[in-house]
Amino acid sequence: MNRRNLILVLTVLFLVVLTSTVLAADPKVAEANAQKFGFWTITPPFVAIVLAFITKNVVLSLFLGVFSGALLLNLQGANIFGAFTDAFLSVVGFVLKSLSDSWNAGIILQCLTIGGVIALVSKMGGAKAVAEALAKKAKTARSAQLITWILGIFVFFDDYANALIVGPIMRPVTDKFKISREKLSFIIDATAAPIAGIALISTWVGYELSLIKDAYSAIGQNVNAYTVFVQTIPYRFYNILILMLIVFSALFLKDFGPMLKAERRARSTGKVLGDDAKPMTSEESTDLEPEQKVKLNVWNAIIPIGVLLLAAFIGFYTNGYNSIMGGKDKALIALLTQSPYSFAGIREAFGASDASVVLFQAALLASIVAMVMGISQKIFSLKEAIDIWIRGIKSLAITGVILLLAWSLSGVIKELGTAKYLVSILSNAIPAFILPSIIFIMGSIISFSTGTSYGTMGILMPLAIPLAHAISPDVGYVVINVGAVLTGAIFGDHCSPISDTTILSSMGSAADHLDHVNTQLPYAVSIAVITVLFGYIPAGLGLPIFIVLPLAIAVVGLMMYYFGKSPDLPEQTGYSGTVIKK
């Protein structure tokens, strides 16, 4: 058995233990199915995960995972052909049931609509204008890297837009200061998915909210998914730490590993690409580029995105306020009547809001504002504006497909009643403090192998929350594990050579793709190790987050300071300062 197969088998064995902890919506049906199928109740997630490893196609893997569960539910005697037919019809039924849910429909609509907003803003040149304005502030190699990082933070709303906008804008600047294309592509990649995954408003939020809400409903809890999402942000250690690593590397002007070699090559010879490099270019980036006739204006980005954010926050309050005032909780009604704009009142209103509706409304309003701005400036006509908006929607169509299949997989797992078979065995088998680390590692392996964070989240979320709740019903503990799912998925996706964001980062920076992967991998793995040792293990042991997070950030800074070396210095020098030749 080769190493790859061994890893696959060990992964599957672990997931056989992990992936069957979802409580069914109907306890009686779940219990009956658990007794009937026993060990076979793990089939759907098992099939989805194994096929994800083998095929690298998350859509196919999720579909066949749902189909395998539907086949089990429809097996009657020896009529295999009839079972296959009924299973296919059941899959369609699971998908339709997922789509008919008002929350799910709202999530899909807001994801697609935000894609339309991004397309309009990009076509108006708003993001490019802001990027160029900041790029002019770069005066040194240090400031060039920091400004690239700031631009990556600014384009928080979408990881694809980040890679295709920031790279082309900053490439001439970083080339000027002899910063390697490998370093540029790393900064872009590390500020794409990591920031989009934790941004309060982005193309990722809807997907993450839907998974959180669905998984909590599996354990009988009707939570406000947006509130849970916000609570996970301090526990998204990898996202935060990889962003901080860029800052420390720029401030100290230090690197290590293959990145140090690339930076020394660029500094000493001016070659931002290796001699054998084959830089990637992207025709996709032209789709986001404004026409040459367009006069770049930063307000073309600030106003639509500002409207999106402002409308979302106002919507969260008003939607939640109306929900509370129309409810039966007298204490909350009294709070909002007496102190409607107090911190406690705003917090409760936000917590009671329907994020799927609010985000869709905000994105729709921002789309209208962007269209009006573009038409008034004669950047495009009304027909062209609608076409651009629809193209943006189409770019996120795959998100809707994955969402529906992930919801369907969750539904079939619930109906099979997997938890009734295994949760009693597992709840005392895994130490509570180690579970977040295990979930992070498994998410990392799956997303690295498949190249997708979305698929990984869709597979693990409905499995991790019920298991965490079974081990410890503490609200904070479950939140830590939710963060571990989301963060592990992003880590593996960030450094996977077959990840779309990794490829787009190479394209946007015009770097050699393999050089980009090889130079950023040691950085990503180092942060992943720190995430486990100084993040999830201490958090799992109950150490407060206000101690854990600063400590982990400090460790990243110390690592870069003591293990990093300046690319401006020769590789080795003697006491006289002369280079020692090997």
C-alpha positions as CSV (number, residue, x, y, z in Angstrom):
1,M,0.0,0.0,0.0
2,N,1.5,3.3,-1.1
3,R,1.6,6.4,1.1
4,R,-1.3,8.1,-0.7
5,N,-3.6,5.0,-0.2
6,L,-2.5,4.7,3.4
7,I,-3.5,8.3,4.1
8,L,-6.8,7.7,2.3
9,V,-7.6,4.6,4.4
10,L,-6.7,6.3,7.7
11,T,-8.8,9.3,6.7
12,V,-11.7,7.1,5.9
13,L,-11.4,5.1,9.1
14,F,-11.4,8.3,11.1
15,L,-14.4,9.7,9.2
16,V,-16.3,6.4,9.7
17,V,-16.1,7.2,13.3
18,L,-16.7,10.9,12.9
19,T,-19.3,11.1,10.2
20,S,-22.4,9.8,11.7
21,T,-23.5,12.1,14.4
22,V,-26.3,14.0,12.9
23,L,-29.6,13.8,14.8
24,A,-32.6,13.1,12.6
25,A,-35.4,15.7,12.3
26,D,-37.9,12.9,13.2
27,P,-36.5,10.9,16.1
28,K,-38.8,8.0,15.6
29,V,-37.9,7.6,11.9
30,A,-34.2,8.1,12.7
31,E,-34.3,5.4,15.5
32,A,-36.1,2.9,13.3
33,N,-33.6,3.5,10.4
34,A,-30.6,3.3,12.7
35,Q,-31.8,-0.1,14.0
36,K,-32.5,-1.3,10.5
37,F,-29.3,-0.2,8.8
38,G,-26.8,-0.1,11.6
39,F,-23.3,0.4,10.4
40,W,-24.5,1.2,6.9
41,T,-25.9,4.5,8.1
42,I,-22.5,6.0,7.5
43,T,-22.6,5.3,3.8
44,P,-23.6,8.8,2.5
45,P,-20.8,10.8,4.1
46,F,-18.4,7.9,3.5
47,V,-19.1,7.8,-0.2
48,A,-19.0,11.6,-0.5
49,I,-15.6,11.9,1.2
50,V,-13.9,8.9,-0.5
51,L,-15.1,10.1,-4.0
52,A,-14.0,13.6,-3.2
53,F,-10.5,12.3,-2.7
54,I,-10.6,10.1,-5.8
55,T,-12.4,12.3,-8.3
56,K,-11.5,15.8,-7.0
57,N,-15.0,16.7,-8.1
58,V,-17.1,17.8,-5.2
59,V,-20.4,18.1,-7.1
60,L,-20.2,14.5,-8.3
61,S,-19.1,13.3,-4.9
62,L,-21.9,15.1,-3.0
63,F,-24.5,13.8,-5.5
64,L,-23.4,10.2,-5.2
65,G,-23.3,10.6,-1.4
66,V,-26.9,11.7,-1.5
67,F,-27.8,8.9,-4.0
68,S,-26.2,6.2,-1.8
69,G,-28.3,7.3,1.2
70,A,-31.4,7.4,-0.9
71,L,-30.6,3.9,-2.3
72,L,-30.4,2.6,1.3
73,L,-33.7,4.2,2.2
74,N,-35.4,2.6,-0.9
75,L,-34.0,-0.9,-0.7
76,Q,-36.9,-3.3,-0.5
77,G,-36.1,-7.0,-0.8
78,A,-34.2,-8.0,-3.9
79,N,-35.7,-5.4,-6.3
80,I,-32.5,-3.6,-7.0
81,F,-33.6,-2.0,-10.3
82,G,-36.7,-0.5,-8.5
83,A,-34.5,0.7,-5.7
84,F,-32.2,2.5,-8.1
85,T,-35.2,4.2,-9.8
86,D,-36.8,5.2,-6.5
87,A,-33.4,6.4,-5.2
88,F,-33.0,8.8,-8.1
89,L,-36.5,10.2,-7.6
90,S,-35.7,10.5,-3.8
91,V,-32.6,12.5,-4.6
92,V,-34.7,14.9,-6.7
93,G,-37.1,15.1,-3.7
94,F,-34.3,16.0,-1.3
95,V,-33.1,18.7,-3.6
96,L,-36.6,20.1,-4.1
97,K,-37.2,20.0,-0.3
98,S,-33.9,21.9,0.2
99,L,-34.8,24.6,-2.3
100,S,-38.4,25.0,-1.1
101,D,-37.2,26.1,2.4
102,S,-37.5,29.9,2.6
103,W,-34.2,30.3,4.4
104,N,-32.3,28.2,1.8
105,A,-33.9,30.1,-1.0
106,G,-32.9,33.4,0.6
107,I,-29.3,32.3,1.0
108,I,-29.0,31.3,-2.7
109,L,-30.6,34.5,-3.8
110,Q,-28.3,36.7,-1.7
111,C,-25.2,34.7,-2.8
112,L,-26.1,35.2,-6.5
113,T,-27.1,38.9,-6.0
114,I,-23.8,39.7,-4.3
115,G,-22.1,38.2,-7.3
116,G,-24.0,40.7,-9.5
117,V,-22.9,43.6,-7.3
118,I,-19.2,42.5,-7.6
119,A,-19.5,42.4,-11.4
120,L,-21.0,45.9,-11.6
121,V,-18.4,47.4,-9.2
122,S,-15.6,45.8,-11.1
123,K,-16.9,47.0,-14.5
124,M,-17.3,50.5,-13.2
125,G,-13.6,50.4,-12.3
126,G,-14.3,51.1,-8.6
127,A,-12.1,48.4,-7.2
128,K,-9.3,49.2,-9.6
129,A,-9.5,52.9,-8.7
130,V,-9.1,52.2,-5.0
131,A,-6.3,49.7,-5.8
132,E,-4.4,52.2,-7.9
133,A,-4.8,55.0,-5.3
134,L,-3.3,52.8,-2.6
135,A,-0.5,51.5,-5.0
136,K,0.8,55.1,-5.4
137,K,1.6,55.1,-1.7
138,A,4.2,52.3,-2.0
139,K,7.7,53.8,-1.6
140,T,9.7,50.7,-0.4
141,A,9.6,46.9,-0.5
142,R,8.1,47.0,2.9
143,S,5.3,49.4,2.1
144,A,4.6,47.7,-1.2
145,Q,4.0,44.4,0.6
146,L,1.9,46.1,3.2
147,I,-0.2,47.9,0.6
148,T,-0.8,44.7,-1.3
149,W,-2.0,43.2,2.0
150,I,-4.3,46.2,2.6
151,L,-5.7,45.9,-0.9
152,G,-6.4,42.2,-0.2
153,I,-8.3,43.2,3.0
154,F,-10.2,45.9,1.1
155,V,-11.4,43.4,-1.5
156,F,-13.0,41.4,1.3
157,F,-16.2,40.6,-0.5
158,D,-15.0,37.9,-2.8
159,D,-11.8,35.7,-3.1
160,Y,-12.0,35.5,-6.9
161,A,-12.3,39.2,-7.3
162,N,-9.4,39.6,-4.8
163,A,-7.0,37.4,-6.9
164,L,-8.0,39.0,-10.2
165,I,-8.0,42.6,-9.1
166,V,-5.2,43.0,-6.6
167,G,-2.6,41.0,-8.6
168,P,-2.6,43.0,-11.9
169,I,-2.7,46.3,-10.0
170,M,0.2,45.6,-7.7
171,R,2.4,43.6,-10.1
172,P,4.2,46.6,-11.6
173,V,4.7,48.0,-8.1
174,T,6.2,44.9,-6.6
175,D,8.3,44.3,-9.7
176,K,9.7,47.9,-9.2
177,F,10.9,47.1,-5.7
178,K,12.3,43.6,-6.7
179,I,9.7,41.6,-4.8
180,S,9.4,38.1,-6.3
181,R,6.2,37.0,-8.1
182,E,6.2,34.1,-5.6
183,K,5.8,36.5,-2.7
184,L,3.2,38.6,-4.5
185,S,1.1,35.5,-5.3
186,F,1.4,34.4,-1.7
187,I,0.2,37.7,-0.3
188,I,-2.8,37.6,-2.8
189,D,-3.6,34.0,-2.0
190,A,-3.4,34.6,1.8
191,T,-5.7,37.6,1.6
192,A,-8.3,36.0,-0.7
193,A,-10.2,33.1,1.0
194,P,-8.9,33.8,4.5
195,I,-10.4,37.3,4.6
196,A,-13.5,36.4,2.5
197,G,-14.2,33.6,4.9
198,I,-14.4,35.8,8.0
199,A,-15.8,39.0,6.4
200,L,-19.2,40.1,7.8
201,I,-20.4,40.6,4.3
202,S,-19.1,38.5,1.4
203,T,-20.0,35.9,-1.2
204,W,-19.0,33.3,1.4
205,V,-21.3,34.4,4.3
206,G,-24.5,33.0,2.9
207,Y,-23.0,29.5,2.3
208,E,-21.4,29.4,5.8
209,L,-24.7,30.6,7.4
210,S,-26.7,28.0,5.7
211,L,-24.4,25.2,6.8
212,I,-24.4,26.5,10.4
213,K,-28.2,26.8,10.6
214,D,-28.8,23.4,9.1
215,A,-26.4,21.6,11.3
216,Y,-27.8,23.2,14.5
217,S,-31.3,22.3,13.4
218,A,-30.1,18.7,13.3
219,I,-29.6,18.8,17.1
220,G,-32.9,20.5,17.7
221,Q,-31.6,24.0,18.1
222,N,-33.0,27.0,16.2
223,V,-30.2,29.4,16.4
224,N,-29.5,32.7,14.7
225,A,-26.8,31.5,12.2
226,Y,-25.3,35.0,11.7
227,T,-24.8,35.4,15.5
228,V,-23.0,32.0,15.6
229,F,-20.9,33.0,12.6
230,V,-19.8,36.2,14.3
231,Q,-18.9,34.2,17.4
232,T,-16.7,31.9,15.4
233,I,-14.5,34.7,14.1
234,P,-12.0,34.8,17.0
235,Y,-11.7,31.1,16.7
236,R,-10.8,31.2,13.0
237,F,-7.2,30.9,14.0
238,Y,-5.7,30.0,10.6
239,N,-7.4,32.9,8.8
240,I,-6.2,35.4,11.3
241,L,-2.7,34.1,11.8
242,I,-1.9,33.8,8.0
243,L,-3.0,37.4,7.6
244,M,-0.7,38.4,10.5
245,L,2.2,36.4,9.0
246,I,2.1,38.7,6.0
247,V,2.3,41.7,8.2
248,F,5.2,40.4,10.3
249,S,7.1,39.3,7.2
250,A,6.7,42.8,5.7
251,L,7.6,44.7,8.8
252,F,10.7,42.6,9.6
253,L,11.5,42.1,5.9
254,K,12.3,38.5,6.7
255,D,11.4,35.2,5.0
256,F,12.3,31.5,5.3
257,G,12.4,28.4,3.2
258,P,11.9,28.5,-0.6
259,M,10.3,31.9,-0.3
260,L,13.6,33.3,1.1
261,K,15.4,31.9,-1.9
262,A,12.9,33.5,-4.3
263,E,13.2,36.8,-2.6
264,R,17.0,36.7,-2.5
265,R,17.0,36.0,-6.3
266,A,14.7,38.9,-6.9
267,R,16.6,41.3,-4.7
268,S,20.1,40.4,-5.9
269,T,19.4,39.9,-9.6
270,G,16.2,41.7,-10.2
271,K,14.6,38.5,-11.6
272,V,11.1,38.5,-10.1
273,L,10.6,35.1,-11.9
274,G,12.9,32.1,-11.8
275,D,14.9,31.2,-15.0
276,D,12.6,28.2,-15.7
277,A,9.4,29.8,-14.6
278,K,6.3,29.6,-16.7
279,P,4.1,32.5,-15.6
280,M,0.3,32.0,-15.7
281,T,-1.9,34.6,-17.3
282,S,-5.6,34.8,-17.1
283,E,-8.2,35.8,-19.7
284,E,-10.7,35.8,-16.9
285,S,-9.3,38.9,-15.4
286,T,-10.4,40.9,-18.5
287,D,-14.1,40.1,-17.5
288,L,-13.6,42.2,-14.4
289,E,-11.7,45.0,-16.1
290,P,-13.4,48.3,-16.9
291,E,-13.4,49.6,-20.4
292,Q,-10.5,51.9,-21.3
293,K,-12.9,54.8,-21.8
294,V,-14.0,54.6,-18.1
295,K,-12.6,57.3,-15.9
296,L,-11.6,55.5,-12.7
297,N,-13.3,56.8,-9.5
298,V,-12.9,55.3,-6.0
299,W,-16.5,56.3,-5.3
300,N,-17.7,53.7,-7.8
301,A,-16.6,51.1,-5.2
302,I,-17.1,52.9,-2.0
303,I,-20.7,53.9,-2.6
304,P,-22.2,50.5,-3.7
305,I,-20.2,48.5,-1.2
306,G,-21.1,51.1,1.5
307,V,-24.7,50.8,0.6
308,L,-24.4,47.0,0.9
309,L,-22.9,47.2,4.3
310,L,-25.1,50.0,5.6
311,A,-28.3,48.4,4.3
312,A,-27.3,45.1,5.8
313,F,-26.7,46.5,9.3
314,I,-29.9,48.6,9.2
315,G,-31.7,45.5,7.9
316,F,-30.4,43.3,10.7
317,Y,-31.7,45.7,13.3
318,T,-35.1,46.4,11.7
319,N,-35.8,42.8,10.8
320,G,-34.8,41.6,14.2
321,Y,-36.7,44.4,15.9
322,N,-39.9,43.5,14.1
323,S,-39.4,39.9,14.9
324,I,-39.0,40.5,18.6
325,M,-41.9,43.0,18.8
326,G,-44.1,40.5,17.0
327,G,-43.1,37.6,19.3
328,K,-44.0,36.6,22.9
329,D,-40.8,37.2,24.8
330,K,-42.0,40.0,27.2
331,A,-38.5,40.7,28.5
332,L,-37.1,41.4,25.1
333,I,-40.1,43.4,24.1
334,A,-39.7,45.6,27.2
335,L,-36.0,46.0,26.4
336,L,-36.6,47.2,22.9
337,T,-39.4,49.5,24.0
338,Q,-37.4,51.2,26.8
339,S,-33.9,51.1,25.2
340,P,-34.3,50.3,21.5
341,Y,-30.8,51.7,20.6
342,S,-28.8,50.4,23.6
343,F,-26.0,47.9,23.0
344,A,-28.1,45.2,24.5
345,G,-31.1,46.1,22.4
346,I,-29.1,46.2,19.2
347,R,-27.4,42.9,20.0
348,E,-30.8,41.2,20.6
349,A,-32.2,42.7,17.4
350,F,-29.3,41.5,15.4
351,G,-29.6,38.0,17.0
352,A,-33.3,37.7,16.1
353,S,-32.9,38.9,12.5
354,D,-33.3,36.6,9.4
355,A,-29.9,37.0,7.7
356,S,-31.0,35.3,4.5
357,V,-33.7,37.9,3.8
358,V,-31.6,40.9,5.0
359,L,-28.5,40.1,3.0
360,F,-30.6,39.5,-0.1
361,Q,-32.4,42.8,0.4
362,A,-29.1,44.7,1.0
363,A,-27.4,43.1,-2.1
364,L,-30.4,43.9,-4.3
365,L,-30.4,47.6,-3.1
366,A,-26.6,47.8,-3.7
367,S,-27.1,46.3,-7.2
368,I,-29.7,49.0,-8.1
369,V,-27.4,51.7,-6.7
370,A,-24.5,50.4,-8.8
371,M,-26.6,50.2,-11.9
372,V,-27.9,53.8,-11.5
373,M,-24.3,55.1,-10.9
374,G,-22.9,53.3,-14.0
375,I,-25.8,54.5,-16.2
376,S,-25.6,58.1,-15.0
377,Q,-21.9,58.1,-15.7
378,K,-22.5,56.6,-19.2
379,I,-20.3,53.6,-18.3
380,F,-22.9,51.2,-19.6
381,S,-26.5,51.3,-20.7
382,L,-29.4,49.8,-18.8
383,K,-29.3,46.7,-20.9
384,E,-25.6,46.3,-20.5
385,A,-25.9,46.9,-16.7
386,I,-28.4,44.0,-16.5
387,D,-26.2,41.8,-18.6
388,I,-23.2,42.5,-16.4
389,W,-25.3,41.8,-13.3
390,I,-26.5,38.5,-14.7
391,R,-22.9,37.5,-15.6
392,G,-22.0,38.1,-12.0
393,I,-24.8,35.9,-10.9
394,K,-23.7,33.2,-13.3
395,S,-20.2,33.3,-11.8
396,L,-21.7,32.0,-8.5
397,A,-24.1,29.5,-10.0
398,I,-21.8,26.7,-8.9
399,T,-22.2,27.9,-5.3
400,G,-26.0,27.3,-5.6
401,V,-25.4,23.8,-6.9
402,I,-23.0,22.8,-4.1
403,L,-25.4,24.4,-1.5
404,L,-28.4,22.3,-2.7
405,L,-26.3,19.1,-2.7
406,A,-24.9,19.8,0.7
407,W,-28.3,20.4,2.1
408,S,-29.6,17.3,0.5
409,L,-26.7,15.2,2.0
410,S,-27.5,16.6,5.4
411,G,-31.2,15.7,4.9
412,V,-30.5,12.1,3.9
413,I,-28.1,11.7,6.8
414,K,-30.8,12.9,9.2
415,E,-33.4,10.5,7.8
416,L,-31.0,7.6,8.0
417,G,-30.6,8.3,11.7
418,T,-26.9,7.8,11.8
419,A,-26.5,9.5,15.2
420,K,-28.8,7.0,16.9
421,Y,-26.3,4.4,15.9
422,L,-23.0,6.0,16.8
423,V,-23.4,9.1,19.0
424,S,-23.7,7.1,22.2
425,I,-20.4,5.3,21.3
426,L,-18.5,8.4,20.3
427,S,-19.6,10.9,22.9
428,N,-17.3,9.4,25.4
429,A,-14.6,8.1,23.0
430,I,-13.0,11.4,22.0
431,P,-11.5,13.8,24.6
432,A,-13.3,17.1,24.4
433,F,-10.2,19.2,24.2
434,I,-8.8,17.4,21.1
435,L,-11.9,17.4,19.0
436,P,-11.4,21.0,17.5
437,S,-7.9,20.0,16.4
438,I,-9.1,16.8,14.9
439,I,-11.8,18.5,12.9
440,F,-9.4,21.2,11.7
441,I,-6.9,18.5,10.5
442,M,-9.5,16.5,8.8
443,G,-10.9,19.6,7.1
444,S,-7.4,20.5,6.0
445,I,-6.8,17.0,4.5
446,I,-10.1,16.9,2.6
447,S,-9.9,20.5,1.2
448,F,-6.2,20.1,0.2
449,S,-7.0,16.9,-1.6
450,T,-10.1,18.2,-3.3
451,G,-9.1,21.8,-3.8
452,T,-12.4,23.1,-2.5
453,S,-13.3,24.7,0.8
454,Y,-17.0,24.8,0.0
455,G,-17.3,21.1,-0.5
456,T,-15.3,20.4,2.7
457,M,-17.6,22.6,4.7
458,G,-20.6,21.0,3.3
459,I,-19.4,17.5,4.2
460,L,-18.1,18.2,7.7
461,M,-20.4,20.9,9.1
462,P,-23.5,18.6,9.6
463,L,-21.2,16.0,11.2
464,A,-19.1,18.2,13.5
465,I,-21.7,20.2,15.3
466,P,-23.8,17.2,16.5
467,L,-20.6,15.4,17.7
468,A,-19.3,18.5,19.5
469,H,-22.8,18.9,21.1
470,A,-22.8,15.2,22.2
471,I,-19.4,15.5,23.8
472,S,-20.1,18.9,25.5
473,P,-23.4,20.8,25.1
474,D,-21.6,24.0,26.1
475,V,-22.5,26.7,23.6
476,G,-18.9,28.1,23.4
477,Y,-17.4,24.7,22.9
478,V,-19.7,24.0,19.9
479,V,-18.8,27.4,18.4
480,I,-15.1,26.5,18.6
481,N,-15.7,23.4,16.6
482,V,-17.8,25.3,14.0
483,G,-14.7,27.6,13.6
484,A,-12.5,24.6,13.2
485,V,-14.6,23.3,10.3
486,L,-14.6,26.6,8.5
487,T,-10.9,27.2,9.2
488,G,-9.6,23.8,8.3
489,A,-11.5,23.9,5.0
490,I,-9.8,27.3,4.1
491,F,-6.3,26.1,5.1
492,G,-6.4,23.1,2.8
493,D,-7.9,25.1,0.0
494,H,-5.4,27.9,0.4
495,C,-2.4,25.7,-0.2
496,S,-3.8,23.1,-2.5
497,P,-2.3,23.1,-6.0
498,I,-5.7,22.3,-7.5
499,S,-7.6,25.0,-5.7
500,D,-9.3,27.6,-7.9
501,T,-8.1,30.4,-5.6
502,T,-4.5,29.1,-5.7
503,I,-4.6,29.0,-9.5
504,L,-6.2,32.4,-9.8
505,S,-3.6,33.9,-7.4
506,S,-0.9,32.6,-9.8
507,M,-2.8,34.0,-12.7
508,G,-3.4,37.4,-11.1
509,S,0.3,37.8,-10.2
510,A,1.6,36.2,-13.4
511,A,3.6,33.7,-11.3
512,D,4.7,30.2,-12.1
513,H,2.0,28.1,-10.5
514,L,4.2,25.4,-9.1
515,D,6.6,27.9,-7.7
516,H,3.7,29.7,-6.0
517,V,2.6,26.4,-4.4
518,N,6.1,25.4,-3.3
519,T,7.0,28.7,-1.8
520,Q,3.8,29.3,0.1
521,L,3.3,25.7,1.4
522,P,5.9,26.0,4.3
523,Y,4.3,29.2,5.4
524,A,0.8,27.7,5.3
525,V,1.9,24.5,7.1
526,S,3.7,26.5,9.8
527,I,0.6,28.5,10.5
528,A,-1.5,25.3,10.6
529,V,0.8,23.8,13.2
530,I,0.6,27.0,15.3
531,T,-3.2,27.0,14.8
532,V,-3.4,23.5,16.4
533,L,-0.7,23.9,19.2
534,F,-1.4,27.4,20.2
535,G,-5.0,27.8,19.0
536,Y,-7.4,24.9,19.1
537,I,-5.8,22.8,21.8
538,P,-5.6,25.7,24.4
539,A,-9.1,26.8,23.4
540,G,-10.4,23.2,23.7
541,L,-8.9,23.1,27.2
542,G,-11.0,26.1,28.1
543,L,-8.4,28.9,28.0
544,P,-10.1,32.2,27.3
545,I,-9.9,33.5,23.7
546,F,-8.6,36.9,24.8
547,I,-5.5,34.9,26.0
548,V,-5.3,32.3,23.2
549,L,-5.5,34.6,20.2
550,P,-2.9,37.2,21.3
551,L,-0.6,34.3,22.3
552,A,-0.9,32.6,18.9
553,I,-0.3,35.9,17.1
554,A,2.8,36.5,19.2
555,V,4.1,33.1,18.3
556,V,3.7,33.9,14.6
557,G,5.7,37.1,15.2
558,L,8.4,35.3,17.1
559,M,8.7,32.7,14.4
560,M,9.2,35.2,11.6
561,Y,11.6,37.3,13.7
562,Y,13.9,34.5,14.8
563,F,13.6,31.9,12.0
564,G,13.2,34.4,9.1
565,K,16.2,35.9,7.4
566,S,16.5,39.1,5.4
567,P,16.4,38.6,1.6
568,D,18.6,41.7,1.3
569,L,21.6,39.9,2.9
570,P,23.8,37.3,1.3
571,E,23.0,33.7,2.1
572,Q,26.0,33.2,4.4
573,T,28.6,35.6,5.6
574,G,31.8,35.2,7.6
575,Y,32.9,37.4,10.4
576,S,34.4,39.8,8.0
577,G,31.1,40.1,6.1
578,T,32.4,38.4,3.0
579,V,30.3,35.7,1.3
580,I,31.4,32.2,2.0
581,K,31.3,30.2,-1.2
582,K,30.2,26.5,-1.0
